[in-house]
């Protein structure tokens, strides 16, 4: 019997006995991604992914042990799309670039941040991202544990940004309107100064700037 406590990537893709396999993990993963992109994470089930493939739900158990395997495959598949520019020698800028690449992938897959935060996993594609981060940090004096913590925090903070951006809707506009009202009353000069600072920050640069400050502190 297969050991389902092992990561799926340590298990054979095809059973050694029984009928010849007609599906592949990449094919099953692509179907799971399509289901999630169309209907959200809650719609990812063995039955729905099998339907996407035009087969019965029970047939998928020849390839994956259950929904958890599907989720791990999905997370790792998206890691293949993260842009990884060559290191420039500036570790903060290079790590921000990785985070921005991850954020772009999360924008295309709105269900991804939740999985990154609640069930982080490492497969073949995720290993490539980790290896890139280690290359960026090659000259940093921190030990392996601290570098792994930077990698984990980079993923978690980027996912948190993506979740907040998705959930915010009109809330930032509401908050800004009330801040503007308070500022016009003149009783809170620090609020007025804050609004002046916020006016110089665009939606395109606030995230990388915040990440750069965080990473500068972590790497100090």
N, C-alpha and C positions, 0 to 999 in steps of 0.2 A: 504494500500500500504506500502511496506517495506521502511524504512528510510535508503537510501543508503549513507547518510552522516555518519552513524554509521559504525565502523569497522565491517568487515564481521563476526568476531568472536562473536559479540553481536547480530547477527541475527540468527534465527533458521536455521539449516542446511537443513531442508526439509519443504516445504510449508505445511501448515495445511490442505489445501484443494487441490482438483485435483487428478490426477492419482498418485498412489504410486511411490515414487522415486526409480529409478533403479541405480543411481550413488551416489557416496559419495564424500565429499570434498577431502579426501586423494587420491582417484582415479583420480579425476580431476586435483589435484595438481601434481600428478606423471606424468600425460600426459603432462601438461604444462612444467614441468621440462625436460621431454624428448625432447619436441619440441625446447626449448631454448638451451639445451646442443648440439643438433644436428645442429641447424641452426642459433643460435644467438637470441638476444632479439627481433629483428625486426620481427622475424617469429612467435612470440607469438601473436596469435589472437584467437578470439572465434571460427572462422572457422577451423583454423589449429588444435587447441586443440580438437575440436569435431571430426575432421577427425582422429586424433590419437586414439580417443576412439571408432571410427567406428560408429559415429552417426551424426546427422545434427546439424549445428551451433545453430539454434534456440533452440534446446533442452537444451543447457547449461544455458540458461537464467532462468531456473527453479531452478538453484543452485547458480549462481553468477550473479551479476548485469552487469558485463562487464569485459573488459581487466584489469582495475585497481584492481578488486578483485583478478584476476588471479595472478597479480604481487605481491600483498600482501601475498597471500598464498604461492607463490614460495619463497619469501624472508624468511618467517617464517619457512618453511619446511627445508631450508638449515641450519637454526640455530640449528636444532636438531642434526646435525652432528658435531658441534663444540666441541672439546675435552675440558672438564672442570676438570682438576686435582684438588684434594682437596687443599685448601689453606695451605701454608707452614708457614705463618707468615711473609713472605717477600712480601709486597704488590706489589713492582715494578716487581719482578720476576714472581709473580703470574699473574699480568696483562699482562706481555709480553707473558706468556704461553697462555692466552686467545687469544691474538692477533695472535699468531702463529697458534692456532687452527682455527681461523677465516680465516687466510691467506691460510691454507691448503684447506679449503672448497672453497675459491675463486679460487684456482688453478683448482679444479675439475669443477667449474662452472664459466667460464671466463666472463659471462654476469653479475655476481652478484655485483662486485664492483660499477658499474654504478648505480644500484638500491639502494645500500646502501648509496651512496652519494646524489642521486637525490630524492629519495622517501623513507626515513627511516620509518620503521613501526615496531610495536610491537604486536606480537601475542603470543600464548601460549608458543612456543619454545623460542622466543626472551625474554619473561619474565623470563624463567629459566636462560638464560645467564645474564640478568640484575641482577637477584637475586644472582647469583654467584659472580658477580663483587661487589655487595654491601656487600657480606660476606667477600670478600678479603679486603674491605675498612672499615670493621666494627670498627676497633680500630683507624681509622684516624679521627682527630678532625674536618674535614670539614663537612658542613651541607649537607642535602639531595640534594640541588640544585647543589652544587659543585661536589658531587659524580656522579650525573646524567650527568654533563658536562664531567667528565672523561670518562664515558661510551660512550657518543656520540663522543668524540674526538678519543677514542680508535678505534671505528668503522671507522671513517672518515679517520684517518691516515693509518690504515691497508688497506682500500680500495684504497687510493691514491698510496700506495706502489704497490699494485697488478696491478692497471691500468698502472702505469709507467713501471713496469716490462714487462707487456704484450705488450705495445706500443713501447718499446725501440728498440727491434730487434737488429740490429748491431750498433746502435748509440753509446752506451758506448765504443765499440771497436774503432770506428772512433775517438771519443774524446780522448781516451787513446793514439792512434797513434799520434795524433797531439800534445798532451801534451809531449809525448816522444821526438818528433822532437824539440819542443821548449826547452826542458830541455837540449838536447845535444848541443844547441847553446851556453849555458852557460851565457846567459844574464838575466836569471830569476831564481836566486838561490832558491827563495821560491817555485817555480814550481817544481824544482828538489827535494826539501824536501817533497813536497806534494806527488810526485810519490813514494817516499820511504815509506811514511805512507800508501799509498793505496796498496802497494805491500803486506802489512801484513794483509789486510782485505780480507776475502773470501766472496763469494756470500752467503754462508750459515750463516755468522754471522753479516753482516753489518746491516741487518734489525732489528734483536732483539737488537743489541747494540744501534742503533739509537732510537728505541722505549724506551729502558731503560733510555737513557739520557732525552728524552722528558718527560717520566712519572716521573722521579726523580724531574724534575723541577716543574711539575704540583702538585706533592704531597708535595713539600717542605713547 
